[in-house]
Amino acid sequence: MKATRPIGNGLYGVDIKEKNGVGYVIEVNDNPNIDQGVEDLYLGDIYKIIISEIMRRMEARRSGS
């Protein structure tokens, strides 16, 4: 999360490598791959999560929030 904060509030792919128990950000992708059977293994129905967030943001704009 900290690595994407300077970029803004969007959809990012963050490549992380682990060495000796420490995680390192290798790359932050502003156009990430979202592969069925990969990300959704950890997050559940990733497509539903993404669409729900897009709808939430649209509704917030509409209502002036």
Secondary structure by P-SEA (a helix, b strand, c coil): ccccccccccbbbbbbbbcccbbbbcccccccccccccccccccaaaaaaaaaaaaaaaaaaacc
